[in-house]
Amino acid sequence: MRFFSIVRLAAGSRRGRRGFSLVEVLVVIGIIALLAATSLGLAEAARRFGATARTRGDLAALSQALEYYRRQYGDYPQQADTPEKLYEALAGKTGPTGTLTQGRSLVAELTVAVMGRADPAPAQAFVDPWGHAYQYVFFTRESGNEPALRGYVLFSFGPRSSHEILPTRTDVVPSNSGTQGGVISTSSINAHNLYAHQ
């Protein structure tokens, strides 16, 4: 009787040590792959959400800096037709009409990323999380006999793949003056753009 018990235990322990079947291994690998894909998808979605939120914050900060600029000089930068000129204006290097000045720099107070460019001349510009420079368009808009309304459109090209064509400033803001000055185009090429105050 005792011998039978020993044999039975030995057989039972041998059964407990058997390996996984191929089907079980494939199921486990499939579950791990599914979890990894889900985690990567969630991480990418969180990254995109974070980049968009940061861009909206950057646009709000730049917009506030432009309001400080207007209070300091009496108008928005009129000649800032490139991202580099917008940076120079907010750095206190140029006045509204583009003339050189030594005003208060608003750049140090901004937490917006800055990209430097060495060629053809040293210049800097504010950039969004996707590496594109923030765009600024000054406009005047006529309204009957009232004085022309002066304002700007501030925007980011938003999340675009590297092979997408970026819109031109004219694609975004077709007219800088007249009754349509500063009106943003509803063209599909602007679908990914992010704007200040929107």
Secondary structure, 3 states (H helix, E strand, C coil): CHHHHHHHHHHHHHHHCCCCCHHHHHHHHHHHHHHHHHHHHHHHHHHHHHHHHHHHHHHHHHHHHHHHHHHHHCCCCCCCCCHHHHHHHHCCCECCCCCECCCCCCHHHCCCCEEEECCCCCEEEEECCCCCECEEEEEEEEECCEEEEEEEEEEECCCCCCCCCCCCHHHHCCCCCCCCCCCCCCCHHHCCCEECCC
